[in-house]
Structures are given as structure tokens and as C-alpha cells.
Amino acid sequence: MLQDERILRLAKTLVHHSLQVEAGDNIVIYASVVAKPLVLALIDELKRANANPFVEVSDDDYTNALYKAQNQSVLDLKMKWLNEKLKDVDGFISIQAHESDYVNADVSQQVLDYRKAMQPLQKTRLAKKWVLLNYPTPGAAHKAKMSYSDYVDFMLDVMNVDYPQMGLDLIPLQKWMEKTDKVRLVSPGTDLTFSIKDINVVPCYGQNNVPDGEIYTAPVKHSVNGTITYNTPSPYRGIVFKNVSLTFKDGKIIQCSSDQNQELLEGIFDTDDGARFVGEFAIGVNPMITKPMTDILYDEKIMGSIHFTPGMSYDSAPNGNDSAIHWDLVLIQTPEFGGGEIWFDDVLIRKDGLFVIDELKPLNP
């Protein structure tokens, strides 16, 4: 089967850079049926690495039908099966390919029930090798306001950036964040302060997400105060939310609003006790991604953006917050989106999407 050279290169990146696969590793590929070219390339590359590939294929229609058929006994049995399977798995490659943000609109409650039921396994999975990416579809191209052929070219080019160099460029920013206590974010509708003191800082350059280009930590759980207004549309539970605004007091969301369903928005933040606290603060630095694609794997990496995430914190940058949700909401601070500033301990670090400290300027496009 004739393959685009960029797909073959991407398969090599996923196997050797992202997962750092070793001989004998058992690697499960979770993939949409439309991602066949990449799945075939991955199987070949895993064989060359003397690893053991396994494939589980999904389809939105099948998945939704199964959500509608689930009950507590089904959830309990699936939990048992997955728990056993995880013992033999060394790594995961998850390839999504959705045609619409509204694919789960009629099963949003079932999706929530499923995520709550599987929550005990989440940390076990995250402790394995894993990488997540989205395969191009005509529906995703439509959301991005691009022709399908241009969208495919864009995605394959962005996913094949020089990740090792990106890792080197992130080191100075990592050092700045590690010595920072107080962070202040200022943008239209946003004036927010919080501490990141003594929370681990993690640079991301192709290990778990492709495309990549961010650096994350977490706020000290009860330190967040002020208001943030996100300017990037965000799909969640079958609804695309726009202009989400959150007001915090001592770390907790005390007020929320958006242009969409207020009842559903409140319900998301009432999922559990941790849903009204924030588990991640991250800065996007991918120079090839400059506008929203309505795809969080891309939007959270936008050059000149931040995301400030209600819900679960990662074990790699823990702040003690646990939740069934982890909702990456994005604020772009480039001039086209209203501008903005990031301050670390009263020092201006980034203005209107560009770093102003000399040692951080290599991260600018």
C-alpha cells in the first residue's frame, strides 16, 4: 500500500520518540477505522522495533451505540477486563478521528458515567507509555475552515516538527517556572493570580501528545483568585462552549458563564468536589499553530496561548486535586485575539504572545 512519506515519518516519531519502544514491549493501538494508513505504518514500525503490536478499532456509531447499551453491570465488567489487560500492556497509541464535536451529544450522561467508572484506572494508564493524536477527517477540516487536502498537509507538517529541538528550547522556560511563586495573567476579561511554588514543571515536546508544544505545571490548589475569560471555542460532552468565563475565590470556581447551556456548564463543574478546582496551568509554544482548530490537541499548543484546566491534576505535576474531569480551556494572548500578559513574580515574561526575556526568545516564531 503506497504511503505518504510523512505518515511513515510520523510512525517512526510515535514509536521511537514518543513511546521509546523497546524490544518485547506490548503496544496497544486504539484507532478509528479511518486511520488505517497510519495504523499499518505503526504495525510495520513496531515489528521493526521487535515489539508486539495489538490493534483495537473504534467507530463513532459503534461507540455511541455501546454507550446507550451500558448499565452498571456492564461498567463493572469492563472495569474488571481493562484492569486485567493493563497488567500486560507496556504502552498505548490512541488515534482519534472525529467528524463532529457533537458526536456524543445524545450520550453525554453515559459518557460521564463511563469516565467516572473508569477513573480508578486512569492513573494506572497514565503511568504507562502513552501518546495521543487526532487523524485528519473532512469534518475536522470543516471546523478548521480549511479544505481537506490543505488540512491533511497542515496536520502532517505540524505533527512532524523537530521535537528534540523544541525540548532544548523549553529548558530556559522550565527553569523560570521552577523558581516562580506568583503568576499573574492579564487579558481582556481576565485578571487572575495564583501560585505555582514547589509544583513540578513538565516540558512537552512530543512524548504524550502529537502535535506538541507546551509546558505545564499546576496552581497551588487554593491559591487561585480572580477571573479568567477564555477566547477559544471548546468542545466538551457534545457541546461546543464559547466565551467561558470563570471566577475563582481561594482556588474554587464560584461563578461560571458561557454563551451556551448554563445548566450543562454548571453540571460539568458539579461533577465532583475536584471539578471546581484547577489541575493544570500550561503555556502553548508551537510556532506552527497560530489559530483555533476547535481541536484541543491543537488549540492547547497554540503559540501565544495558555490553558488553565479545571479538574484532575497530573501525577507528574500534582497539586492534590482529583476529579473525573480535566477540561483544557484555552486563552490566546496574541494581538489578533486581544493581547495579554504573563507575569512571574512581578516580572513581565510574555506580552501579546511573544516572550520578552532574552533567554526565552528562541520560543518565539
N, C-alpha and C positions, 0 to 999 in steps of 0.2 A: 504494500500500500504506500503510495507516494506521500511523503510528509513534508510540510513546511519546515525548513531548517530551524526556524525559531522555536517550533514545538519540540524538536529534538533537543535543542539547547536548553529549553525550559525544563524538560525532563531531567537532564543532567544536573541543572541547578537544584531542583527539588530533591533529588536523590543524594547528591554529594555535598551541596552547601547547606540546604535547609535541614535535612534529616541526618546527614553524615552517616549514611547507612554502612554497616559493617557486614562482613560475610556471615551468613546464617541468620540474620535478622528476619523476623516475620513482620512484613509490612502490609497493612490493610489499606486498600484504595477504595474510599467511598466516593462514588461518582455518579453524576447524572448521565442518563443514556446518551445525551448529545455530546458528551466529552470523549467520545470513542477515540479520536486521533491521539489525544494526549494520554489516555489510559493505555493504549497499545504501546506508545513510546515509553511510558513508565515501566510497563511489564518487561520490555526489552532491556531497559537500563538497569532495572533491579536484577534481572538474570545475569547481566554482565558483572554486576557487583557481588554475585554469588549469594544474593538474598532471596527470600521466599515471598513472591507477590501473591496477594489474595485480593479479590475484587468483589465489592458489593454494589450493585447498580440500583439507582433510585429513579423515580419519575414523579413529578408533582401530583399527577392524578392518582397514582397508586398510593402515595404518601397521604394525601388528603382522605382517601377512602379508608385507609387504615386508622387515621386519627378519629374518624367518625365511628369506627367499629371498636375503639378501645374502651375498656372498662377497668376497674381496679384489679381484677384478677389477671387481665392481660398485662397491665403495667407491672404487677408483681412478678409475673413470669418473665417478662422481658428484662427486668432488673436482674433477675437471677441468671439468665442466659448471658447477658452482657458482662456481668461480674466474673463469670467463669471464663469467658472469651478473653477478657482483658489480661488474664494471667499469662496467656501465650503470645500476646502482641507486643512487639517492640516499638512500633511506630505507625502513624496514620497519615495518609494523604487524603484530604477531603476536598472534593471538586464540586462546587455548586454551579448550577446553570439555570437560574430562574428567568421566566419570560415576563413575570409581572410581580410588582410589590404586593399585589392583592391576592396572591395565590393562596394564602391562608386566611383570607378574610372571613370565611364561614366556619372556620375551625379554630378561631383564636383562643377560646377557652380550653379546647382539647390540647392545643399546643402548650398552653400554660400548665395544664395538669401533667403533661408529659415531662416538661422541664423540671417541675417540682419533684416528680417521682424519680427522675434520673440524677437529681442534684448530688446525692451521695457519691455517684461515680465520677462526677466532673473533675474533682481534684485528682483522682487516680488517672484519668485520661490525660490531664494536663501535665502529669509527672512523666508521661511517656514522650518519645519523639513525636512531633506532630507539625503539620503545615496545612494551611487553608488557603484556597484560591477560588476565584469565580471564572468560569469558562464563558467566552462571549456568546451571546444569543441575540437574535434580532430584537427581542423585547428590551434587552438591556441597552442596545444601541439606540432604540427609540427614546428611552429615558434620558440618555446622554445627548440627545439631539444630534446624532451622527448617523451617516449611512452605515450599513452593516459592514461593508468592506473597510471603510475608514476606521470603524470601531475595532475590528479584529486587528488591523495593523497597529492601532494605538495600544491596545491591551498587550499584544505580544512584545512590542517595543518596551513598554513600561515594565513588564514583568521580567525582562532580560537586562535590566540595568546592572552596573558594576557594583554589586553588593559589598564585596570586600573593601573597595574604596570608600563606600558610604560608611562602613563601620569605622574606618580610620577617621573620617571627617567628624563623626559624632563624639569622639573621645573628649575634646575640649568642653563640649556642652554637657556631657555626663559629669565632668569634674565640677563645672559651675553648679549644677543642680545638687550634687552631693554635699556641697558646702553651704547650700542655701537653707535658710529658715523660712522667711516670709516671701510669699508670692502675691503679686497683685496683677489682676487682669483688668484692662480698661478698653472698652469699645462702646459704640452706640448701644444703649440699653444694658450695658454691663459695667459694673464696678464691684469686683469680687476680691476678697483676700482670704488667704489660707496659709498654713504652714506645711512644708514637706520635710521638716527636720528629722533626720535619722531614718527616713524611709528609703529603701533601696531604689536605685535608678537603673533602668534597663534600656540600653540602646537596641533598636530593632532594624536589622538590615538583611532580611530575607530568611530568617530562621523559621518563623512560625506563620508569617503571612507573606503572600506574593500577590501583588506588588507590596513593597515595604518602604519604610522611610519615616520612622517616628522614634521618639524616646519617651519612656513613661516612668512614672512613679505613682504615688498616691498621696492625697492630702491626709494630714493627721486628722483622724475621724471627726472630732468635734471642733475643729479649727475654722471651718468654712463659714464666712459671713458675707452677706451682700446679695447681689442679683446678677445673674448671667442670662443673656438672651442669645440663643443660637440662631444663626442665619443660614443654615443648610438644611434642606428637607431631609427627614429621617424616617425610613420605613420601620415600623415595629408592630408586630402582631396583626399584620394585614392592613394597617392604616399608614398612610404617609403623613407624618406630622410636620407642620411648618411653623416657624417662629415660636418655638418652645422657649418659654421664659421660666426660670426657677429662682425663687428667693430662699436664702438659707439663713438660719439662726443657729449658731453653735453646732454647725455641721449638718443640721437636719433641714430638709425641704419643708418649708412651712406654707409655701404658696406656689402654685404652678398654673400655667396657662399656655394655650397654643391656638392656632387658627382652626383646629379640628375638634374632635369629640372630647369635650371636657370630662365627661363621665369616664370614658375609657382611659384618658390620661391620668385621672386620679386613681383609677383602678390599678394601673401599672405601678404607681408609687405606693399603693397599699398592698402589693403582692405579699410582702413580709416586712419584718422590722428593719431589715437592711436596705430595702428599696428606696428609702428616703435619705440615705447617706451615700456618699460618693466613694467609689473604689478605685478610681484611676484619674490621673491628670497626665496628659500627653501633649507633645508638640510635634506637629507634622512638618516634614522636611523634604519630601520627594519633589525635586525640581521639575519633573515631567508632568505632575498632576497639579493643575492650577485652577480647576473649577469643579463644582459638584457633579458627580455622575449618578447620584441617588443610589450609590452602592457603597456601603460603609467600608468595605475593604479598600476602596479607593479614596473616599472622602476623608477618612481619618488620617490619610497620609498627605493631604493637600499642603503644598508649600505655603507657609504663612498662616497655617491653621493651628488651633488647639482642639483637643476634645477633653471634656470633663464629664465623667461617666458615673451616673447613679448605679448603685448595685455592688456586686461582688468585687472584691479586690483580688489580685493575683497573688499566689504564693510567692512569686518572685519579687513582689513589691507590696507586702502585706501591711494593711493598716487596721486589721481586726474586723473589717466589715465583711459579712457573709450575706448572700442573697441569691434567689433564683434568677434575678435579672442582672444584666450587665449591658446597659444601653449607652452606646457610644454616640454622644451628641456633639456636633461639630460647630465651632465658631471660626470663621475665616476672618483674618485681620488685614488682608491686603487692601489697597485703596479702592479697588473695584467693589469691595464688599463693606466699605465704610471705615476701613482702617482700624487701628488699635495698637495697644502697647502691652508688653510683658515686662514686669519689674521683678528682680530678685534682690531682696534686702535693700530696697530703695535705689537700686542701680538699674537704669534702663537697658534691657537686653535686646529686645526686638521692637521695632517700630514699623507699623504698616507692613508687616510681613517679612521685613528684612532685618537680619541681625546687625547690630551696630557696634558690637565689640570685635576688635580686630581678629582675635583668635577664633571667633565663631563665623567670620565672614565666608570661609570656604563652603559653608552650608547654604549660602545664598546662590540663586541660579546665575 
